[in-house]
Amino acid sequence: MKELLSELNQLIADFTKDANLQAENGVKAAGTRARKASLAIEKQLKEFRKLSIEASKN
């Protein structure tokens, strides 16, 4: 679970950096990276939800 949270934190940091680059400087490539990161975040959050439910059953 700790590894998953670490990965999530890194993905969120990457997303934030790229989203800011797109919003503030209009960098199109950063927008593409931010959208890709958002999909990866969604996938990791689903995994977190699954592990969290399993842990609460124990």
Backbone as CSV, one residue per row, in Angstrom:
resi,resn,N_x,N_y,N_z,CA_x,CA_y,CA_z,C_x,C_y,C_z
1,MET,0.829,-1.185,0.000,0.000,0.000,0.000,0.879,1.257,0.000
2,LYS,1.988,1.230,0.762,2.868,2.397,0.822,3.495,2.691,-0.534
3,GLU,3.845,1.636,-1.255,4.425,1.810,-2.588,3.414,2.453,-3.532
4,LEU,2.175,2.001,-3.449,1.113,2.562,-4.283,0.921,4.045,-3.987
5,LEU,0.934,4.406,-2.703,0.778,5.810,-2.329,1.954,6.651,-2.822
6,SER,3.135,6.083,-2.777,4.312,6.782,-3.288,4.187,7.038,-4.789
7,GLU,3.750,6.026,-5.519,3.550,6.169,-6.960,2.483,7.221,-7.258
8,LEU,1.405,7.199,-6.489,0.341,8.185,-6.671,0.854,9.599,-6.436
9,ASN,1.625,9.781,-5.389,2.184,11.105,-5.102,3.065,11.591,-6.243
10,GLN,3.866,10.705,-6.818,4.736,11.084,-7.930,3.909,11.437,-9.163
11,LEU,2.890,10.641,-9.452,2.029,10.922,-10.601,1.316,12.262,-10.446
12,ILE,0.846,12.540,-9.245,0.152,13.800,-8.998,1.113,14.976,-9.145
13,ALA,2.341,14.815,-8.678,3.344,15.873,-8.831,3.649,16.118,-10.308
14,ASP,3.799,15.045,-11.076,4.051,15.178,-12.515,2.881,15.861,-13.212
15,PHE,1.665,15.443,-12.862,0.473,16.040,-13.459,0.408,17.532,-13.158
16,THR,0.640,17.889,-11.909,0.562,19.285,-11.503,1.576,20.135,-12.259
17,LYS,2.800,19.633,-12.369,3.859,20.357,-13.076,3.468,20.583,-14.541
18,ASP,3.032,19.529,-15.207,2.693,19.636,-16.626,1.430,20.461,-16.857
19,ALA,0.447,20.314,-15.991,-0.780,21.097,-16.135,-0.481,22.584,-15.968
20,ASN,0.382,22.921,-15.024,0.763,24.321,-14.835,1.526,24.865,-16.035
21,LEU,2.407,24.050,-16.598,3.138,24.481,-17.788,2.179,24.793,-18.932
22,GLN,1.167,23.968,-19.100,0.207,24.202,-20.172,-0.621,25.452,-19.883
23,ALA,-1.110,25.576,-18.659,-1.986,26.686,-18.318,-1.251,28.028,-18.339
24,GLU,-0.031,28.049,-17.818,0.692,29.313,-17.686,1.472,29.695,-18.932
25,ASN,2.043,28.708,-19.605,2.924,29.004,-20.737,2.374,28.528,-22.075
26,GLY,1.278,27.807,-22.062,0.684,27.323,-23.303,1.489,26.225,-23.980
27,VAL,2.233,25.433,-23.206,3.055,24.357,-23.769,2.144,23.178,-24.104
28,LYS,1.955,22.934,-25.404,1.033,21.880,-25.837,1.498,20.490,-25.430
29,ALA,2.795,20.240,-25.499,3.326,18.921,-25.125,3.073,18.645,-23.644
30,ALA,3.158,19.675,-22.823,2.892,19.505,-21.391,1.435,19.129,-21.166
31,GLY,0.535,19.658,-21.977,-0.873,19.296,-21.878,-1.085,17.824,-22.186
32,THR,-0.380,17.339,-23.179,-0.466,15.923,-23.537,0.049,15.050,-22.390
33,ARG,1.171,15.455,-21.808,1.724,14.698,-20.669,0.772,14.738,-19.473
34,ALA,0.132,15.880,-19.240,-0.804,16.006,-18.120,-2.011,15.097,-18.320
35,ARG,-2.518,15.032,-19.538,-3.663,14.153,-19.811,-3.278,12.691,-19.626
36,LYS,-2.074,12.329,-20.061,-1.589,10.962,-19.882,-1.446,10.648,-18.391
37,ALA,-0.906,11.586,-17.641,-0.742,11.395,-16.194,-2.095,11.254,-15.511
38,SER,-3.095,11.990,-15.976,-4.422,11.902,-15.352,-5.014,10.511,-15.527
39,LEU,-4.757,9.887,-16.665,-5.233,8.518,-16.873,-4.501,7.536,-15.957
40,ALA,-3.206,7.747,-15.782,-2.429,6.884,-14.888,-2.882,7.060,-13.443
41,ILE,-3.201,8.306,-13.060,-3.703,8.566,-11.710,-5.016,7.841,-11.495
42,GLU,-5.896,7.915,-12.488,-7.194,7.237,-12.380,-6.999,5.736,-12.163
43,LYS,-6.092,5.141,-12.915,-5.820,3.702,-12.790,-5.295,3.363,-11.392
44,GLN,-4.366,4.176,-10.889,-3.796,3.934,-9.560,-4.843,4.138,-8.467
45,LEU,-5.733,5.107,-8.629,-6.786,5.328,-7.640,-7.748,4.152,-7.577
46,LYS,-8.027,3.554,-8.718,-8.877,2.356,-8.720,-8.199,1.218,-7.969
47,GLU,-6.888,1.077,-8.160,-6.134,0.049,-7.449,-6.137,0.339,-5.948
48,PHE,-5.962,1.609,-5.574,-6.005,1.991,-4.167,-7.355,1.644,-3.552
49,ARG,-8.427,1.956,-4.270,-9.774,1.668,-3.777,-9.936,0.171,-3.535
50,LYS,-9.438,-0.635,-4.466,-9.520,-2.092,-4.339,-8.756,-2.582,-3.116
51,LEU,-7.523,-2.104,-2.946,-6.709,-2.523,-1.801,-7.293,-2.025,-0.487
52,SER,-7.847,-0.841,-0.497,-8.437,-0.279,0.709,-9.642,-1.097,1.160
53,ILE,-10.460,-1.526,0.229,-11.635,-2.344,0.562,-11.185,-3.680,1.124
54,GLU,-10.171,-4.277,0.497,-9.649,-5.560,0.996,-9.109,-5.414,2.416
55,ALA,-8.404,-4.329,2.679,-7.820,-4.106,3.999,-8.896,-3.882,5.056
56,SER,-9.978,-3.245,4.693,-11.043,-2.978,5.667,-11.832,-4.235,6.021
57,LYS,-11.771,-5.238,5.178,-12.477,-6.492,5.453,-11.732,-7.342,6.472
58,ASN,-10.442,-7.097,6.624,-9.631,-7.896,7.550,-9.743,-7.422,8.960
